Amino acid sequence: MSVLTNGASVQMGTVKRLKQAGFVVWLLLLLSGIGQWMVFSHLAKYPANQLARQKTDASLALAQQALLAYAYQPLQSTTCELNCPRPGDLPCPDRNNDGIAEGSCSNTARLGRLPWKTLGVGDVRDGSGERLWYAVSERYKNNPRILPLNLDTAGTWSVASAAALRWDATQGSGVVAVLIAPMQPLVRADGWVQQRQDATANISKHYLDQHASWDNANPQEGTVFGFVMASLRPYFNDVVWPITASQIHQTMQKHVLSELSRTLRCTTLPCNPYPRPAAVDDVSCLSHLALLPGLCLSVASDVGRLPLDTNAHWAWAAQHALDGSALHHWFQQNGWREQVFYQRSPSRVTLVVAGERLAGQARELASDKTRLNTYLEATTLLTLHVADATALNHPSNDLLQTVEGR
């Protein structure tokens, strides 16, 4: 009996333990299911966010490419007056959401949407379906133009990253344009509730966000309080994409070299011999204003600047880029004679467009600009067979091209 009792007791204890174990297993399976659901929910959401960001980055990259292509537009070969198209021109923003750049952009009109129709890129949108916003620097806008615009022209927008300045317009390192993907609407740090509808379509606060002392909806050009880049926060989700001066300067440099090579190439016989360069230390060449006859003339120099066309040296062009008139051409209006160098033989020339200024190259004073090493690095000078022990040994950012006279 006792055996039976003990057996029954053992059996009952086993059943009890099995029930408890079953409950634990059931509980573990339930918790495991909840955990798996939570993980699955997070993973299911994460790819969507990742895809939205990838689309946003792709749209911003496409917009940047379109703006740089716009800055490289073919230039007019005919004469123009003071507001001539030039390398580096950027369009004004679209201020009424029709995709078309405004005809001009004043002090208060350099922030708006990307003019996608003007750029010819289609209706570019971020990963949330919003159109991109765009701000252009005062110095790079195409109307009204401020002269000169060349590789020594800094951008005028500051961009901060969290609480530190990355590009400071007050120190000459501002950016030339800023693209912004506004992403989903939110409540800004100042409590403003973003509402996106037809009535608010052109009000920047309904699209652009605020962080610390910076407000992307109300940036102050030429100050430290321009735009801000920050990580995702409940009150901030703007994706800010600066276009730097260095990026557009590389485009401008290639553009100038291409235009001058085309201009200097003789296409109709007979071809006149190329003139000798003007001396590098001839300060009369250093102006974006009109050069008068007798200034910036050819000398017996191997390497120098492009001389003034006073005696029909460039006779195969009816109205030449190098004639010195500030009314006729982008070249003189924007001071490019200062930054382009020239080595000649009777039938060919080597053109050099100096890169943007590197650390150690001072170009502020006229006396600074009378030395080749202020513009050209050691490797460029070596290619031109010019010995200069004081030239910078940094990797060169100069561009060279040989042009055949015939």
VOGUVO-323490 format. One record per residue (C-alpha): x, y, z. Coordinates in Angstrom, 2 decimals. Layout:
N
- u_v_w
- X_Y_Z
...
***
This chain:
406
- u_v_w
- 0.00_0.00_0.00
- 2.76_2.26_0.90
- 4.43_1.34_-2.30
- 1.31_2.23_-4.15
- 1.06_5.40_-2.17
- 4.66_6.25_-2.86
- 4.20_5.38_-6.49
- 1.11_7.50_-6.69
- 2.93_10.27_-4.92
- 5.82_10.01_-7.31
- 3.43_9.94_-10.24
- 1.51_12.93_-8.98
- 4.78_14.84_-8.43
- 5.92_13.98_-11.94
- 2.65_15.16_-13.41
- 2.90_18.38_-11.41
- 6.47_18.98_-12.58
- 5.48_18.24_-16.16
- 2.64_20.72_-15.91
- 4.99_23.32_-14.51
- 7.52_22.56_-17.22
- 4.79_22.76_-19.82
- 3.73_26.13_-18.49
- 7.35_27.34_-18.62
- 7.75_26.03_-22.16
- 4.46_27.66_-23.15
- 5.58_30.90_-21.52
- 8.97_30.74_-23.22
- 7.34_30.11_-26.55
- 4.99_33.04_-25.99
- 7.80_35.34_-24.96
- 9.91_34.06_-27.80
- 7.06_34.79_-30.18
- 6.65_38.31_-28.79
- 10.39_38.85_-29.00
- 10.47_37.55_-32.54
- 7.52_39.77_-33.44
- 9.30_42.78_-31.93
- 12.50_41.94_-33.80
- 10.55_41.32_-37.00
- 8.64_44.58_-36.56
- 11.88_46.50_-36.08
- 13.57_44.80_-39.02
- 10.52_45.29_-41.19
- 10.61_49.01_-40.41
- 14.39_49.40_-40.72
- 14.65_48.50_-44.44
- 11.88_50.98_-45.20
- 13.81_53.73_-43.41
- 17.00_52.61_-45.10
- 15.37_52.66_-48.53
- 13.93_56.12_-47.86
- 17.38_57.42_-46.95
- 18.96_55.76_-49.98
- 16.38_57.41_-52.24
- 16.99_60.73_-50.51
- 20.76_60.52_-50.96
- 20.34_59.51_-54.62
- 18.02_62.48_-55.23
- 20.42_64.90_-53.53
- 23.36_63.54_-55.54
- 21.37_63.92_-58.77
- 20.45_67.50_-57.86
- 24.08_68.33_-57.14
- 25.16_66.84_-60.47
- 22.50_68.90_-62.27
- 23.62_72.13_-60.59
- 27.27_71.53_-61.47
- 26.25_70.76_-65.06
- 24.30_74.03_-65.13
- 27.46_75.84_-64.02
- 29.23_74.35_-67.08
- 26.74_75.55_-69.70
- 28.13_76.59_-73.12
- 28.93_80.29_-73.09
- 27.87_82.84_-75.65
- 30.42_83.51_-78.36
- 28.78_86.81_-79.28
- 29.25_90.04_-77.40
- 27.19_90.80_-74.32
- 26.92_93.59_-71.84
- 27.73_93.62_-68.13
- 25.59_90.65_-67.06
- 27.32_88.03_-69.22
- 26.86_84.28_-68.61
- 30.01_82.87_-67.03
- 31.58_79.69_-65.61
- 30.16_78.94_-62.17
- 26.71_80.49_-62.64
- 23.99_78.82_-60.55
- 20.25_79.35_-60.99
- 18.02_81.19_-58.56
- 15.70_78.98_-56.47
- 12.11_78.17_-57.36
- 10.05_80.33_-54.98
- 6.51_79.29_-55.98
- 6.86_75.51_-56.34
- 6.45_75.44_-60.14
- 9.88_73.89_-60.80
- 11.18_76.99_-62.61
- 14.02_79.19_-61.32
- 13.04_82.76_-60.55
- 14.39_85.40_-62.93
- 16.41_87.02_-60.15
- 17.07_86.41_-56.47
- 17.44_89.29_-54.05
- 18.72_89.18_-50.48
- 15.55_87.50_-49.22
- 14.96_85.17_-52.15
- 17.96_82.86_-52.24
- 16.21_80.03_-50.40
- 13.44_78.10_-52.13
- 12.92_74.80_-53.88
- 15.21_73.17_-56.40
- 14.26_74.49_-59.88
- 14.03_71.01_-61.36
- 12.38_72.07_-64.62
- 15.10_74.66_-65.24
- 17.75_72.01_-64.54
- 15.98_69.41_-66.66
- 16.18_66.59_-64.11
- 12.55_65.66_-63.56
- 10.53_66.13_-60.39
- 13.26_65.13_-57.90
- 11.92_64.15_-54.46
- 13.30_62.79_-51.23
- 12.47_59.43_-49.67
- 9.32_60.82_-48.07
- 7.98_62.18_-51.36
- 8.83_65.85_-50.71
- 10.52_68.12_-53.23
- 14.05_69.26_-52.46
- 14.85_72.74_-51.15
- 17.82_74.78_-52.37
- 19.79_77.87_-51.37
- 22.31_79.64_-53.62
- 25.20_81.88_-52.64
- 24.95_85.56_-53.43
- 28.28_85.42_-55.30
- 27.25_82.50_-57.52
- 23.66_83.38_-58.45
- 23.14_84.09_-62.12
- 21.02_87.22_-61.71
- 21.91_89.81_-60.72
- 25.54_88.76_-61.01
- 28.24_90.11_-58.69
- 31.67_90.47_-60.29
- 34.17_88.92_-60.33
- 33.49_85.18_-60.06
- 36.57_82.96_-60.30
- 38.54_80.40_-58.30
- 39.26_82.88_-55.51
- 35.53_83.48_-54.91
- 34.35_81.93_-51.66
- 30.82_80.76_-50.92
- 28.65_82.77_-48.55
- 26.69_80.09_-46.67
- 27.94_78.65_-43.38
- 27.00_75.07_-42.51
- 27.28_73.70_-38.99
- 27.39_70.06_-37.97
- 25.56_69.61_-34.67
- 27.20_72.37_-32.55
- 30.36_72.99_-34.58
- 30.94_74.95_-37.79
- 32.21_72.86_-40.68
- 32.07_75.57_-43.35
- 32.38_79.14_-42.05
- 31.44_81.94_-44.43
- 32.88_84.54_-42.07
- 36.33_82.96_-42.52
- 36.19_82.57_-46.29
- 35.23_78.88_-46.28
- 31.50_79.10_-46.94
- 29.68_76.82_-49.37
- 28.19_77.95_-52.69
- 24.85_76.16_-52.43
- 22.88_73.98_-50.03
- 20.37_71.25_-50.88
- 17.89_70.07_-48.25
- 15.57_67.08_-48.17
- 12.78_68.03_-45.73
- 11.54_64.46_-45.07
- 8.34_63.88_-43.03
- 6.56_66.75_-41.22
- 7.14_67.11_-37.48
- 6.93_69.54_-34.58
- 9.96_71.82_-34.75
- 12.14_72.62_-31.73
- 10.36_75.98_-31.42
- 6.98_74.22_-31.18
- 5.89_75.01_-34.73
- 3.68_72.23_-36.09
- 4.52_71.58_-39.72
- 1.43_71.32_-41.93
- 1.98_70.57_-45.59
- -0.82_71.61_-47.87
- -1.34_73.99_-50.78
- -1.75_77.01_-48.50
- 1.61_76.36_-46.79
- 3.54_75.06_-49.80
- 5.90_78.04_-49.97
- 6.37_78.63_-46.23
- 9.77_77.21_-45.32
- 8.95_76.58_-41.62
- 6.47_73.91_-42.66
- 9.30_71.97_-44.32
- 12.66_72.88_-42.78
- 13.72_72.32_-39.20
- 15.53_74.01_-36.32
- 18.37_72.80_-34.13
- 20.11_74.74_-31.33
- 20.88_78.25_-32.65
- 20.39_77.34_-36.30
- 17.15_77.48_-38.27
- 17.22_75.95_-41.74
- 13.96_77.77_-42.54
- 15.54_81.15_-41.80
- 19.30_80.97_-42.50
- 21.43_84.11_-42.28
- 23.78_84.34_-45.26
- 27.31_85.58_-44.61
- 27.12_84.79_-40.88
- 27.85_81.69_-38.80
- 24.10_81.05_-38.55
- 23.53_79.53_-41.95
- 22.38_75.91_-42.15
- 22.81_73.00_-39.74
- 23.35_69.27_-40.25
- 22.30_67.05_-37.34
- 21.43_63.45_-36.58
- 17.81_62.36_-36.55
- 15.84_63.79_-33.62
- 12.12_64.02_-32.79
- 12.22_67.68_-33.81
- 14.78_67.48_-36.66
- 14.97_65.25_-39.76
- 16.34_67.55_-42.48
- 19.00_65.94_-44.69
- 21.39_68.78_-45.56
- 23.73_68.43_-48.56
- 26.26_71.28_-49.08
- 27.91_72.01_-52.43
- 31.35_73.32_-51.60
- 33.44_75.95_-53.34
- 36.05_73.30_-54.18
- 33.45_71.17_-55.97
- 32.25_73.97_-58.21
- 35.76_75.38_-58.67
- 36.86_72.13_-60.31
- 33.94_72.47_-62.73
- 34.76_76.13_-63.42
- 38.42_75.32_-64.00
- 37.60_72.69_-66.63
- 35.05_75.03_-68.22
- 37.52_77.91_-68.57
- 40.18_75.64_-70.04
- 37.70_74.23_-72.57
- 36.39_77.66_-73.61
- 39.86_79.17_-73.99
- 41.17_76.17_-75.91
- 38.29_76.52_-78.35
- 38.82_80.26_-78.60
- 42.57_80.02_-79.27
- 42.36_77.23_-81.82
- 42.84_78.54_-85.35
- 40.27_77.06_-87.72
- 40.77_79.25_-90.81
- 44.03_79.55_-92.74
- 46.32_81.41_-92.69
- 46.94_81.21_-88.94
- 48.92_83.97_-87.32
- 51.75_83.01_-84.95
- 50.75_83.10_-81.32
- 52.00_86.19_-79.46
- 54.41_86.00_-76.58
- 52.91_86.06_-73.10
- 52.54_89.11_-70.92
- 54.93_89.17_-67.98
- 53.72_87.58_-64.75
- 54.87_90.67_-62.83
- 52.90_93.05_-65.08
- 50.29_94.28_-62.59
- 48.32_95.97_-65.38
- 46.98_92.50_-66.27
- 45.37_92.15_-62.83
- 41.89_93.54_-63.16
- 38.33_92.54_-63.93
- 37.75_96.04_-65.26
- 38.50_97.11_-68.83
- 42.15_97.01_-69.91
- 43.17_100.01_-71.97
- 45.53_99.86_-74.98
- 49.14_99.74_-73.83
- 48.43_97.51_-70.83
- 49.26_93.83_-70.34
- 51.34_93.56_-73.52
- 53.52_90.75_-74.84
- 57.12_90.60_-73.69
- 60.06_88.29_-74.31
- 58.91_85.86_-71.67
- 58.60_82.08_-71.77
- 55.64_81.72_-69.40
- 53.20_84.46_-68.49
- 49.62_85.64_-68.71
- 47.49_86.00_-71.83
- 48.37_89.35_-73.39
- 45.90_92.04_-74.34
- 44.56_91.81_-77.88
- 45.32_95.35_-79.05
- 47.13_94.57_-82.28
- 44.93_91.77_-83.60
- 47.18_89.06_-82.19
- 44.11_86.85_-82.09
- 42.93_87.85_-85.55
- 40.87_84.73_-86.29
- 38.12_85.80_-83.86
- 35.84_88.73_-84.65
- 35.26_89.66_-81.01
- 37.86_87.92_-78.95
- 37.73_86.82_-75.34
- 41.11_88.42_-74.78
- 40.39_91.91_-76.11
- 40.41_93.44_-72.62
- 36.92_94.90_-72.81
- 34.82_94.41_-69.68
- 31.69_94.87_-71.80
- 32.31_92.05_-74.22
- 33.13_88.82_-72.46
- 33.01_86.80_-69.25
- 36.81_86.36_-69.30
- 37.68_89.97_-68.55
- 34.60_90.67_-66.44
- 35.52_87.98_-63.93
- 39.28_88.47_-63.66
- 40.28_85.19_-65.28
- 43.38_86.73_-66.91
- 44.92_86.66_-63.44
- 44.47_82.90_-63.08
- 45.31_81.66_-66.58
- 48.89_81.18_-67.74
- 50.34_80.68_-71.16
- 53.47_79.16_-72.74
- 53.85_79.48_-76.47
- 55.70_78.35_-79.54
- 54.91_79.84_-82.97
- 52.39_77.09_-83.80
- 51.05_75.95_-80.44
- 50.45_77.07_-76.89
- 50.15_75.38_-73.54
- 47.34_76.83_-71.46
- 47.38_76.47_-67.68
- 44.37_77.25_-65.51
- 45.62_77.53_-61.94
- 43.69_75.63_-59.31
- 42.13_77.21_-56.26
- 44.50_78.62_-53.70
- 46.28_76.12_-51.46
- 47.58_76.70_-47.96
- 50.78_78.72_-48.33
- 49.67_80.55_-51.49
- 48.76_84.17_-50.72
- 46.78_86.04_-53.37
- 45.48_89.05_-51.46
- 47.96_91.74_-52.56
- 48.96_92.74_-56.09
- 52.56_91.91_-55.17
- 51.47_88.36_-54.26
- 50.00_87.93_-57.72
- 53.23_88.70_-59.57
- 54.80_85.30_-58.75
- 54.07_82.05_-60.57
- 54.37_80.02_-57.36
- 51.39_81.90_-55.93
- 49.27_80.00_-58.45
- 51.20_77.00_-59.77
- 52.67_74.10_-57.81
- 56.14_72.63_-58.29
- 54.99_69.76_-60.53
- 53.22_72.18_-62.90
- 56.28_74.43_-63.09
- 58.46_71.39_-63.78
- 56.18_70.46_-66.71
- 56.65_74.00_-68.05
- 60.46_73.73_-67.50
- 60.42_76.53_-64.94
- 62.79_76.17_-61.99
- 61.45_77.53_-58.70
- 62.77_76.12_-55.44
- 60.12_78.02_-53.44
- 57.11_76.45_-55.20
- 54.81_74.21_-53.17
- 55.50_70.49_-53.42
- 51.86_69.58_-52.76
- 49.91_67.55_-55.34
- 49.00_69.99_-58.09
- 45.43_71.13_-58.72
- 46.34_72.99_-61.94
- 44.98_71.99_-65.36
- 47.06_72.08_-68.54
- 46.18_71.69_-72.22
- 48.11_72.13_-75.45
- 46.36_73.99_-78.27
- 47.53_73.63_-81.86
- 47.57_76.78_-83.90
- 46.73_74.99_-87.09
***
